[in-house]
Amino acid sequence: MKIKTNDQVLITAGKDRGKKGKVLQVFKSVQKVLVENINMAKKSRRATKQGEKGQLVIIHRPLHVSNVKLICPKCGQAARVGYKVTEGGKFRVCKKCQQEI
Ligand SMILES: [Zn+2]
């Protein structure tokens, strides 16, 4: 996974295409990310007991990583990410500005 928590991402598909948001959570096993204020869905919850009202709850739905693009914090562009391996470890690099991100 090239996307990490707290990354800024650009949504490239779906109803929120073109929007930007912050990654709140990453689900590695399913390759999905939860992005702040993106892909919100209303879900109605039915009353379970008599006399209770049904509720509308707003939930966040995770997006597949292929539908988001990382925004490089260094150059501010939606960029592809590469890796650079040095003695100090493995770093993510922006393919546009070549800086570590
Ligand atoms: Zn960059």
Boltz pocket constraint, residues with backbone or C-beta under 6 A from the ligand:
constraints:
  - pocket:
      binder: B
      contacts: [[A, 72], [A, 73], [A, 74], [A, 75], [A, 76], [A, 77], [A, 79], [A, 94], [A, 95], [A, 96], [A, 97], [A, 98], [A, 99]]
      max_distance: 6.0
